[in-house]
Amino acid sequence: MNSLSPLNQWEVVAMRSLLLQLWRDDSGALLSFEWILLATILVLAMVVGLKSVQQAVLNEFEDLANAIGNINTTYQYSGASGCCASVGGSAFSDGAARTYNIDTCDGQRTVNRLGGPCDE
């Protein structure tokens, strides 16, 4: 004979029924798999996209560095002259005659100075 009271037997039957329902229910399994697949694809796309952004930013900084390096700071102004007086002018040259060799054989950009008026 069974030692469970009728109330406890009903609870056991209800629990078995609930567990059987949960075991047979697969309505959320496919949805969670789709979300995981979508999240994986999005993460991979973000990695590729961020790599492209990194390369674009590095190219812009390289262009900016080249532009700053090519600034010509030579200036010149003539003196002022007025009624019975004059002032001499002034000039400065940054030695733009210097030439540089950019070595790109090893994948790194290294600047080697070849010579110019400021060399010792």
Secondary structure, 3 states (H helix, E strand, C coil): CCCCCHHHHHHHHHHHHHHHHHHHCCCCHHHHHHHHHHHHHHHHHHHHHHHHHHHHHHHHHHHHHHHHHCCCCCEEECCCEECCEECCCEEECCCCCCEEEEECCCCCCEEEEEECCCCC
